């Protein structure tokens, strides 16, 4: 075991981060191309939004199903198969003949998402000492945050210039590159002795696993509530010309990247305090959206701050490693299913507020309320942990 300085470790993590970059680009870029997609397929923008929902539903379904059914499969071959499926799903999306076939193919593309991130996080954590786990996981997730900084703006420009189909072709190409990189640089890691579907399902018996997933599903929903409708917020409320929207969206990626790096560093030093502190930050930054969105400089600052809220992600992933005991694969993959539930709930509640006539900026306060729920769940988690430690002082945490 070691830190993060070994060349082999760096190359393995970089290879898995390429896959993260592809997944992040494919997930977020479509949000900026909904008008193009809707016009090309002859559907309304809300109907085009179902393409995003189908992907998220695929993540929610695929994460636990894959973790349980393939519990005995070695992690590297499984990681390769997941990225290959992601690449094929995006190539298929690029040539989808109609709306419903695209919805189906986006569902297929989402199936490997959660399992890929969960398994990649476990591989990264297994390659370093305990004190570097969060940073190792954070570097894998760095590909996801860089996707919002680099991949998403480039994909948006590509989609606006050439159409949405080349964007999916490009994402599929990144997935194919990730397959080659993982094949070459990620070491073979054997399945733990006694691994089985039943043992993985044992994670679901643990209240702390459910509470951590609940924090992710609610406390992180605010980011998606705002980001799903970020383009009309910037153009209609702030008054930013459409041509400058990709530049402002890049600030969201900057915030995510900073949040990923700093959040992982903080999580390795004070895990629960990092989760609590980031939930509090989410509440404040999201509640301020209606006021910050009124001018270009403050709106840009708000986009940066909302992106920074992703800092909680690595901390929650590490928390699941601590509380899942023998069911770490299922718990790790479910974390990303929970984030996609947050995606769906954030978009749903934000859309309901807009439909009720509260305006595009109302998505911020809606997200703040969701973060309050996440903070309440964290309070329950801490209380249960202290109660259990009081009555079982000799309890030894799982590896």
C-alpha positions in Angstrom: 0.0 0.0 0.0 1.1 3.5 -0.7 0.1 7.1 -1.2 -0.6 8.8 -4.5 2.9 9.2 -5.7 3.6 5.8 -7.4 3.6 5.9 -11.2 1.5 2.7 -11.6 -1.1 4.1 -9.2 -1.2 7.5 -11.1 -1.6 5.7 -14.4 -4.4 3.4 -13.2 -6.3 6.3 -11.6 -5.8 8.4 -14.8 -7.2 5.6 -16.9 -10.3 5.3 -14.8 -10.7 9.1 -14.8 -10.8 9.0 -18.6 -13.9 6.9 -18.3 -15.3 9.3 -15.7 -14.7 12.2 -18.1 -16.6 10.4 -20.9 -19.5 9.6 -18.6 -19.7 13.2 -17.2 -19.5 14.7 -20.7 -22.3 12.5 -21.9 -24.5 13.1 -18.9 -24.2 16.9 -18.7 -23.8 18.0 -22.3 -27.3 16.9 -23.4 -28.7 19.5 -21.0 -27.4 22.3 -23.1 -28.6 20.7 -26.4 -32.2 20.1 -25.5 -33.5 22.8 -27.9 -31.5 21.3 -30.8 -32.6 17.8 -30.0 -36.3 18.8 -29.6 -36.3 20.6 -32.9 -34.6 17.8 -34.8 -36.9 15.0 -33.4 -40.1 17.1 -33.6 -40.9 17.0 -29.9 -41.3 19.7 -27.2 -38.4 20.6 -24.9 -40.2 19.0 -21.8 -40.5 15.8 -23.9 -36.9 16.1 -24.9 -36.1 16.3 -21.2 -37.3 12.7 -20.8 -34.1 11.7 -22.6 -32.3 12.9 -19.5 -34.7 11.2 -17.2 -34.3 7.9 -19.1 -30.5 8.1 -18.6 -30.9 8.8 -14.9 -33.4 5.9 -14.6 -30.9 3.6 -16.3 -28.3 4.6 -13.6 -30.7 3.9 -10.8 -31.7 0.5 -12.2 -28.2 -0.6 -13.4 -26.2 0.3 -10.3 -27.7 -2.2 -7.8 -28.5 -4.8 -10.4 -25.0 -5.0 -11.8 -23.4 -4.9 -8.3 -25.5 -7.8 -7.1 -25.6 -10.0 -10.3 -21.9 -9.7 -11.0 -20.6 -9.9 -7.4 -18.3 -12.8 -8.2 -16.8 -11.2 -11.4 -13.3 -9.7 -10.9 -13.4 -6.0 -10.9 -11.1 -5.2 -13.9 -13.1 -7.3 -16.4 -16.3 -5.9 -15.1 -15.0 -2.3 -15.3 -14.0 -3.0 -19.0 -17.5 -4.4 -19.8 -19.2 -1.5 -18.2 -17.2 1.1 -20.2 -17.7 -0.9 -23.4 -21.5 -0.8 -22.8 -21.4 2.9 -22.2 -19.5 3.5 -25.4 -21.9 1.3 -27.5 -24.9 3.1 -25.9 -23.6 6.5 -27.0 -22.7 5.3 -30.5 -26.2 3.9 -30.8 -27.7 7.2 -29.5 -25.9 9.1 -32.3 -27.7 7.1 -34.9 -31.1 6.7 -33.2 -33.7 7.0 -35.9 -36.5 8.5 -33.7 -37.4 9.9 -30.3 -38.4 6.7 -28.6 -35.3 4.7 -29.8 -33.2 7.6 -28.4 -35.0 7.3 -25.0 -34.3 3.6 -25.0 -30.6 4.0 -25.9 -30.1 6.7 -23.3 -31.5 4.3 -20.7 -29.0 1.6 -21.9 -26.2 4.2 -21.8 -27.1 5.0 -18.2 -27.0 1.3 -17.0 -23.2 1.1 -16.4 -22.8 4.6 -15.0 -23.3 4.0 -11.3 -21.5 0.6 -11.3 -18.5 2.1 -13.1 -18.0 4.8 -10.7 -18.6 2.6 -7.7 -16.2 -0.1 -8.8 -13.6 2.4 -10.0 -13.7 4.1 -6.6 -13.2 0.8 -4.8 -10.2 -0.1 -7.0 -8.6 3.3 -6.4 -9.1 3.1 -2.7 -7.6 -0.4 -2.6 -4.4 0.9 -4.2 -3.5 3.4 -1.5 -3.2 3.7 2.3 -6.3 4.4 4.3 -5.4 8.0 4.9 -5.4 8.7 1.1 -8.6 6.9 0.2 -10.8 10.0 -0.4 -8.1 11.7 -2.5 -7.7 8.5 -4.6 -11.4 8.4 -5.1 -11.5 12.1 -5.8 -8.9 11.8 -8.6 -11.1 9.2 -10.3 -14.1 11.6 -9.9 -11.9 14.4 -11.2 -12.7 13.2 -14.7 -16.4 13.8 -14.0 -15.8 17.4 -12.8 -13.4 18.2 -15.7 -16.2 17.0 -18.0 -18.2 20.0 -16.8 -15.2 22.3 -17.2 -13.9 21.1 -20.6 -16.1 18.3 -22.0 -19.5 19.9 -21.6 -18.7 23.4 -23.1 -16.9 21.7 -26.1 -19.8 19.3 -26.5 -22.2 22.2 -26.4 -20.3 24.2 -29.0 -20.1 21.0 -31.1 -23.8 20.3 -30.8 -24.7 23.9 -31.6 -22.5 23.9 -34.7 -23.0 20.3 -36.1 -26.0 19.0 -34.2 -26.5 16.7 -31.2 -25.6 13.4 -33.0 -21.8 14.2 -33.4 -21.8 14.9 -29.6 -22.9 11.4 -28.9 -20.3 10.0 -31.3 -17.6 12.0 -29.5 -18.7 10.7 -26.1 -18.7 7.1 -27.5 -15.1 7.7 -28.7 -14.0 8.8 -25.2 -15.6 5.6 -23.8 -13.7 3.5 -26.3 -10.4 5.3 -25.3 -11.2 4.5 -21.7 -11.6 0.8 -22.5 -8.1 0.8 -23.9 -6.6 2.7 -21.0 -8.2 0.6 -18.4 -7.1 -2.6 -20.2 -3.5 -1.3 -20.2 -3.0 0.3 -16.8 -5.5 -0.9 -14.2 -4.2 -3.9 -12.3 -6.2 -7.1 -11.9 -7.8 -7.2 -8.5 -9.4 -10.4 -7.4 -12.8 -10.7 -5.9 -12.9 -10.8 -2.1 -13.1 -14.3 -0.7 -16.7 -15.3 -0.1 -18.1 -12.6 -2.4 -21.7 -13.3 -3.4 -25.0 -11.5 -4.3 -26.3 -12.3 -0.8 -23.3 -10.8 0.9 -23.6 -7.6 -1.2 -27.3 -7.4 -0.4 -26.3 -7.5 3.3 -25.4 -3.8 3.0 -29.1 -3.0 2.7 -29.6 -4.2 6.3 -27.5 -1.3 7.6 -29.4 1.9 8.5 -26.2 4.0 8.1 -26.0 2.9 4.4 -29.6 4.0 3.8 -29.0 7.3 5.7 -25.9 8.1 3.6 -27.7 7.3 0.4 -30.6 9.5 1.6 -28.2 12.4 2.2 -26.9 12.0 -1.4 -30.4 11.8 -2.9 -31.7 14.9 -1.1 -28.7 17.0 0.0 -27.3 17.0 -3.6 -30.5 17.6 -5.4 -30.2 21.4 -5.3 -27.2 21.4 -7.7 -29.4 19.6 -10.3 -32.4 21.7 -9.5 -30.4 24.8 -10.6 -28.3 23.3 -13.3 -31.1 21.6 -15.2 -32.6 25.0 -15.9 -29.4 27.0 -15.9 -29.6 28.1 -19.5 -33.0 29.9 -19.3 -32.0 31.2 -15.8 -28.9 32.9 -17.4 -30.6 34.1 -20.5 -34.0 35.2 -19.1 -33.1 36.4 -15.6 -29.5 37.5 -15.8 -29.8 38.6 -19.5 -26.6 36.9 -20.7 -26.5 36.4 -24.5 -26.8 32.8 -25.6 -23.3 32.9 -27.2 -21.7 33.5 -23.8 -23.6 30.8 -22.0 -21.0 28.1 -22.6 -18.4 30.4 -21.0 -20.4 30.9 -17.8 -21.2 27.1 -17.8 -17.4 26.5 -17.7 -17.4 28.3 -14.3 -19.7 25.6 -13.1 -17.0 23.1 -14.1 -14.3 25.2 -12.3 -16.4 25.1 -9.2 -16.9 21.3 -9.5 -13.2 20.8 -10.0 -12.2 22.9 -7.0 -14.9 21.2 -4.9 -13.7 17.8 -5.9 -10.0 18.5 -5.0 -10.7 20.3 -1.8 -13.6 18.1 -0.7 -11.4 15.0 -1.0 -8.6 16.6 0.9 -11.0 17.6 3.7 -12.7 14.2 3.8 -9.4 12.4 4.4 -9.0 14.6 7.5 -12.5 15.1 8.9 -15.0 13.0 7.1 -18.3 13.8 8.9 -17.4 17.4 9.4 -16.8 17.7 5.7 -20.3 16.3 4.9 -22.0 18.6 7.4 -20.1 21.7 6.4 -20.8 21.1 2.7 -24.5 20.6 3.4 -24.5 24.0 5.2 -22.7 25.5 2.3 -25.3 24.1 -0.1 -28.1 25.6 1.8 -26.6 29.1 1.8 -25.3 29.1 -1.8 -28.6 27.8 -3.2 -30.8 30.1 -1.2 -28.9 33.1 -2.6 -29.5 32.2 -6.2 -32.5 34.5 -6.8 -30.5 37.5 -5.7 -27.2 36.5 -7.3 -28.8 35.8 -10.6 -29.7 39.5 -11.2 -26.4 40.6 -12.6 -23.6 39.0 -14.7 -20.8 39.1 -12.1 -22.9 37.8 -9.2 -24.6 35.2 -11.4 -21.1 33.9 -12.5 -20.2 33.7 -8.8 -23.4 31.8 -8.1 -22.7 29.3 -10.9 -19.2 28.8 -9.5 -20.6 28.2 -6.0 -23.3 25.8 -7.1 -20.7 23.8 -8.9 -18.5 23.7 -5.7 -21.3 21.8 -3.9 -20.1 18.6 -5.6 -17.4 18.6 -2.9 -19.7 16.4 -0.8 -19.6 13.6 -3.3 -16.2 12.1 -2.5 -16.9 12.3 1.2 -20.2 10.4 0.9 -18.5 7.8 -1.3 -15.9 7.3 1.4 -18.5 7.2 4.2 -20.2 4.3 2.4 -16.9 2.4 2.4 -16.9 2.8 6.2 -20.5 1.7 6.9 -21.2 -1.0 4.2 -19.0 -3.7 5.8 -19.0 -6.7 3.3 -21.4 -5.1 0.9 -19.1 -2.3 -0.4 -19.6 -2.9 -4.1 -23.3 -2.5 -3.9 -23.1 0.4 -1.5 -20.5 2.2 -3.7 -22.5 1.8 -6.9 -25.7 2.8 -5.1 -24.1 6.1 -4.2 -24.2 7.1 -7.9 -27.8 5.8 -8.2 -28.6 8.2 -5.3 -27.0 11.1 -7.1 -29.1 10.4 -10.1 -32.2 10.3 -7.9 -31.0 13.7 -6.7 -30.8 14.6 -10.4 -34.3 13.5 -11.1 -35.8 15.0 -7.9 -34.0 18.3 -8.3 -35.2 18.6 -11.9 -38.7 17.6 -10.9 -39.1 19.9 -7.9 -37.4 22.8 -9.8 -39.7 22.3 -12.7 -42.7 22.3 -10.5 -41.7 25.6 -9.0 -41.2 27.1 -12.4 -44.6 25.7 -13.6 -46.2 27.2 -10.5 -45.1 30.6 -11.8 -42.3 31.2 -9.3 -39.7 31.9 -12.0 -36.5 30.4 -13.2 -34.6 31.6 -10.1 -36.9 29.7 -7.8 -34.8 26.5 -8.4 -32.2 27.8 -6.0 -34.5 28.0 -2.9 -36.0 24.6 -3.9 -32.5 23.1 -3.8 -31.8 24.8 -0.5 -34.9 23.0 1.0 -33.6 19.7 -0.3 -30.2 20.4 1.3 -32.0 21.0 4.7 -33.5 17.6 4.4 -30.0 16.1 3.8 -28.6 17.9 6.8 -31.5 16.5 9.0 -30.6 13.0 7.8 -27.0 13.6 8.7 -28.1 14.6 12.2 -30.0 11.3 12.5 -26.9 9.4 11.2 -24.6 11.0 13.8 -27.1 10.4 16.6 -27.4 6.7 15.7 -23.7 6.3 15.5 -23.1 7.9 18.9 -25.9 5.8 20.4 -24.5 2.6 19.0 -21.0 3.5 20.2 -22.3 4.2 23.7 -24.0 0.8 24.0 -21.3 -1.2 22.1 -18.0 0.4 23.1 -16.0 -2.6 21.9 -17.3 -2.5 18.4 -14.6 -2.5 15.7 -15.3 -0.7 12.4 -15.2 -2.8 9.3 -12.2 -2.6 7.0 
